[in-house]
Amino acid sequence: MCCSNALRRFSTDEPNADFTLVLLRHGESLWNSENRFTGWCDVDLTERGRQDAEDAGALLAKRGLRFDVAFTSTLKRAWETCDIVLKHAAEPHTKVIKTGHLNERHYGALQGLSKRDPALIARYGKDQIMEWRRSYQSRPPPSEPGHPFWQPPPAPATESLQDCEGRVKAYYEKEIAPRISSGERVLIVAHANSIRALVKMVDEISAGDIRGVRIPNSIPLVYHLDKELLPTAKEDAWGFQGAYVTSFETIDKLIAVERSKLVALNAVFASIDVDGDGFIQSDELQRWLEDSVQKYELTGSASAEAKIRFILKLRSLPLYENHDISYEDFLNLSDEFWESRDHFLRF
């Protein structure tokens, strides 16, 4: 992935990018927090999920990202996230379209069960359960009438990731892509597997590699697309060409799921480089440092103290005192950042 050019795609006036698409997984739901198979079950957001949606909206507004239309699923955790995001992005009048084509993958008879349920593990075994969760083509046992979370058609009885991708892709090509091509700025708020299907399609990632892609809650993923609706950014080792919009407060969530160190570092750099010009000016870094220290001093936790130590170390670098920090400069500091990752994951 090219260094400074990979970050400049956050700018709204990127000359090689004709169209913008933003993907967002809903905020944490009650069953996310309980580690249950949710699928098409309609559960509420947690309070943290609502707060994360507010933060995502504020980040999008800060980046100057605006929307003409938003697509979301028919499930409450997605459309409520969409409503909160648009409100806090100062985009309350954006047209919102709800569709079951963007619903989460249907987990069949597993829906409503804990992913660590001893009875489930005893019946099927950990390997089979993981195969259902991560395989591209494998379907869980179907849900049937009498199941506590059975739903009549048009809900499917069960789905593989491939099945989910098929309906998402068909809807994207028929309803969403034409709007992007016409110049509309599009936001899609959906679920882990429906967003994963979109990433696979937009980035042309293989069925094998998509198994390793994790989608964090409430962290916007931005694609700048050319006239053929292909990403304009350089791809990483797995073919990924999106850019996460995150903040110092939320970078730990991204690191927890992102397998590429460079993708995470891109997001850290962009969280400081507010104007998206590919350089961190001293005033940008100063604001970021002061805001971060103030927030984490208030928490009083050990991991917050570790973050503060990292922040103060960054502040003391001669690089900060002497000149603006380029993306290449920042990568030279990345080892210092990455050595702090355990603190970030625990926060």
MOZI-V10676 format. One record per run of one state. SS is the DSSP state (~ for helix, > for strand, _ for the rest). FROM is the first residue (numbers start at 1). TO is the last residue. If there is no record, write none. Layout:
ss from to
SS FROM TO
SS FROM TO
This chain:
ss from to
_ 1 2
~ 3 8
_ 9 18
> 19 25
_ 26 28
> 29 29
~ 30 33
_ 34 35
> 36 36
_ 37 44
> 45 45
_ 46 46
~ 47 62
_ 63 68
> 69 72
_ 73 75
~ 76 88
_ 89 94
> 95 98
_ 99 99
~ 100 102
_ 103 107
~ 108 110
_ 111 113
> 114 114
_ 115 117
~ 118 124
_ 125 125
~ 126 134
_ 135 160
~ 161 181
_ 182 185
> 186 190
_ 191 191
~ 192 203
_ 204 206
~ 207 210
_ 211 216
> 217 217
_ 218 219
> 220 225
_ 226 230
> 231 231
_ 232 242
> 243 245
_ 246 250
~ 251 257
_ 258 260
~ 261 272
_ 273 278
> 279 280
_ 281 281
~ 282 297
_ 298 301
~ 302 316
_ 317 317
~ 318 322
_ 323 324
> 325 326
~ 327 332
_ 333 333
~ 334 338
_ 339 340
~ 341 346
_ 347 347
